[in-house]
């Protein structure tokens, strides 16, 4: 978790897309830190990250995009 004056869009533009993924309008995750992804409701999933108790949300659309990256 980082605090910055930049918007998430500005931050996302500075990050390597091979390592970081915008999974939700409120979250950018480090792909190497994903521990698990579990369903949370009908159109949302919870991303559990290694080394932290903080979770992130991922939309169904972004989940499918992420799956395609690893297919």
Helices and strands as residue ranges (DSSP letters): H 8-14, E 20-24, E 27-30, G 31-33, E 34-39, E 44-49, E 55-59, H 60-70
